[in-house]
Amino acid sequence: MKEVDSQISKQKVRNNDGIEYTFTPNKSLMKYLNGLHGIGMVGKKERTDLYKIKESKDINIKVDGDSKRCGSDGCCHTFDNQLLVTDHMNKSLKLIDTHTMTVIDVCKLDSEPFGVCCITDDEAVVACGGKKIQFVSYGNKMKHTRHFETSHPCFGITTKNDKLYVTDGGSSLYIYDMAGNLLETISQDNKLLSRCENVTFTENGDKMYVCDGLKGVVCFDGEDNYQSTFNDSDLSGANGVCVDGRGNIFVVGCVSHKVVQFNENGKKIGVVINKQDRLQQFPCSVCFDNSLNRLYVTLGEGDVVKMYELY
């Protein structure tokens, strides 16, 4: 803007009768324009109506070397839009190509993995039931990188601002830094949580949702302060939760075999997926691809991940 100001201030025009005209810029206006960082903001329009199923497919996650039937309690998208799923039955983390709908890599783990989240474009963190947080790189080949031990079982996991939020499947949620230092414990004594499962944040991080198998969904603000708890008759055994980036959250009921859509304030929009939509065998976790409107649901017992294309 300063360069433009300099160029404008030099402009002179001479007409046919020889009179010279000059232009003097409005300095107050130029000062205002210099303080702007852009011409506006682009945001996603909120969606207020119920998603519906356009198509559904099963993704087979059983691979050679699996000794047991698969069971997945956690999933997340990578930064290049692949899908990571945990398989606690076979103690492994599996990477799925969402274009071919096939498993393209497997990382064996020492203990049962439950939740998973990505922290960089090539590294994920896995919550293991054996009181361990395992870091895994998923570049050319998945492999262990580092880990830290905890004093509690680890179930659901998510991240914000270089912190890890870990549930224990019971009444507590723990906040760690990336080095494994415990920063804070939520709800160990105040009875906010009773059977906490998966956890997630809104895209801008101003709300955190913790699934509680007995209470429903427990909501905290961006500073980790309790806000509210909401539930519904269609949501029995709340286990998995994710957001669509457009003002909605999807919550899985592992007992009711349904995925229920709420807005970010906890108002029910409706049931997106029912048991008759082939959602059986204990649905546990869910994640949403907002670029393709695909909802992925993992099963606690079963060799497939369900993919639902929505509209």
N, C-alpha and C positions, 0 to 999 in steps of 0.2 A: 504493500500500500504506500510505503514511503517513496518507492520508485515511481509509482503512478503520480503521487503528489508532486514530485520533482518535475516530471514530464509535463503535467498540466500547468504548473506555474510558469513554464517557459513559452506557452502557446501565445502567439501573436498573429493577428489577421489584418491585412491591408486591403481595403476595397478599391474600387475603380477610381474614386475621387481622391485617393491618396490619404484618406484618414486611417490611422492605425488603431486597431482595437486590441485590448489585452483582457485576459481572463484571470481573476484573482479567486482562488478556491476558498470556500468557507472552512476556516480552520477548525471550528467546533465540530462540523460534520466530519472532517477528515480525522480528527481525534477519536470520534465515536467509531468510525469504520475501522480504524487501526486496532481498536479494542475487541473487535469481533474475531472469533475463532472459526467461523464457518457461516454458511448462508442458511443453515437450518439443520434439522435432525430427521433421520429416517428411522421409523419405528414399525414394529409389527402390529397390525390391527388385531385387537382382541377378538376372540371367537366366543360367542355366547350360546350357540346352539349345540345340540348333541351330535357327536361324531357317529357315523354309521359304517358298517362293514361293507366294503366293496368286494374284497377277495381275501381268502385265507389260505395259508400253506403251512406244511410241517417241514421243519428243518431237522434232518437227522444229525444228532450230535454224537452218536455212538461210533467209536473208532476202534481199529485193531489195537489190542492191548488192554482194552477195558475188560475187567474181570467181572464187573457187576452191571446191573441195570443202572442207567444214568439217573442223576438227581441234581437239579440246579436250583439254588436259592438266590443267585445274584447274577446280574448282567449289566453291561454298560456299553455305550458307543465309544469307539476310539476317535481320535481327532480326524482320521481319514475315513470315518464312517463305516468301519468294520464293527463287528460285534464280539465282545468278550463275554463268556459265560463260565461260571464256576460249575464244577461237577464234584459234589462232596462224596458221592458214592465211590468214585474212582480216584479221588484225591488229585484232581487236575484242573488246570485252567485251559479253556479252549478258545481259539480264535476262529471266527466264522467270517467268510467272505459273503457279504450281503448281496452281491451280484449273482454269484453262482449258487448261493445257499448251501455251502459246504464248509466243513471244518478244514482249515488249511494249516493249523499248527496246534500243538498240544504241549503244555508245560506241566510236568509232574511235580507235586508238592509233598511235603513231609506230613502235613496234617490236613484235615478236612477243610476245604475252602467254602466260604459262604458268600459274603459280599465282595464286590469289586468296584473300583472306580479308577479313572485315568487321571494322572496328575500332570503329565506332559504329553507331547505328541509321540513319545515312544516309550513311556513307562506307566505302569499301572500299579495299584496297591490292592492287596487281597487280605480280607479279614479271615483269619483261620481260627477254627474252634479250639485248637490246641494252644490258646493264649499267645498268639503270634500275629504280627503284621508283616506280611511278606511283600517286598517290592519285586516286580517282574518287568523286564524290558520286553517289548514286543516289536523289535525292529525286523531284521532279516530272519531271526530265529528267536523265539521266546526263551528267556533264561532268567534264573534268579539273579538279583543284583545285591540286595542287602535285606535285613530284617531287624525287627526289635521285638522283644518279649513284653508281655503285659501281665498284670496280676489277675486278669479276668478273661472269660471266654470272649471271643470277638465274632460278631454276626454281621450286622449291616455297617456300611462304611461310605462316607462321601467326603468331599474336600471343599474348602473355601479359604482364600487368603493364606495359602501355605499352611493350613491346619487340617488335621484329619479328625473327623467326627465318627466315633465308633460306638455302636450299640453292643450290649452283652447278651441280648435275648431275654433279659430280665428287667430290672427296674432302673437301670442306669445307662447314661450316655456319657462317653469320655471324649475329651478334646485333647489331642496331642499336637506337638509340632512335628516337623518332618524328621527330626532327629530322634523321636521317640520319647521326648519329655512330656509328662502329663501336665497339662495346663489348667484343666478344670474338669469337674465331674458334675453332671446335671442329674437331679432327681434321685440321688441315692437315698435321701431321707425324707424328701417332701412328697413322695407318693404320686408324682405327676405321671410316672410310667409304671407299668406292671409287667408287660411282656413285649418289650420293644424289639422291633425287627428291622426292616430296611428304613433308610433315611435319605432325604434329598433336599436340595435348595431350589428356590426359584432361580431363573436365569440371572437376575440382578442381585441375588443374594440377600434380599430383604426379608425373606421368610424361609424357615426350615420346617419340614414336615417329617415327623417320626411315626411310623406305623406301629400301633400297639394292638396285639392280637386280642386283647380283652376290651380296650377302651375305644378303638377306632384310630383316628389320626390326631396326633398331638402337635399343635402348631406353636412355633417360637418365632420371635422377630429376628432381625439381622444381628442383634446384639446378644442373642441366645437367651432372651427373656421369654417366659411363658406367655402365650397370648390366649389360646383357646383349645378346646377339644371338640371334634365333631365325629359323628357316626351315623349309620343309617341301617335300616332293616335289611337292605340288600348287601350290606358289607359285614359279613361274619368272618372273623379271623383275619383282620387287616394285616397284610404281610408285605406287599410290594407297593412302591409309590414312585411316580415320575411326573414331570411337568411337560407341557407341550410348547412352552415359550409364548403362548398367546392367551395367558390368563386362566389356564385350566390345569388340573392335576388328575391323573389316573391312579386309582387305588385298587389293588387286587385283594379280594376276599378268598383266602385259601379254603375256607369251610363252605362259603356260599357259592364258590366256583363262578365268580363274576368279577368284571372290571367295571368300576363305577366312576363316572366323571363328575368332578366338583369344580366350582370356580375357586380361585385362590383364597377366598374368604370362607370357604367351607359350605357354600350353598350347593346342594345336589342339582346337577343338570340331568342326570339319568344314567341308565345302565347301558354301557357300550357293548359289552360282551357277556353272554349268558352261558350257562352250562351246556345248553343245546347247541352252542356254537363250537362244540368240540373242545370246550375248556374244562377238562376233567383232570384227574390225577394230581390234585393239590397244586394249583397255580401259586407260584411263590414270589416272583419278581417281575418287573415290567420296565421297559424303556421305550422311548418314542423318538423316531427319526422324523423331525418336522420338515425336512426337505422333501421327503417322499410320502409323508403321512402314513408311516408304518409303525405299528405298535407290536413290540415283541414281548411275549410272555413265556417265562420259563416254568418248568414243572418240577415239583419236589420229588416226583416219582414218574419217570418216563424218559424215553430215548430221543425225544424231540423238543424243539423250541417252537412255539406257535408264532407265526407271523400273520398279522392282520393289516391289510391295506385299508385305510379309512378314507372317508370323504365327508 
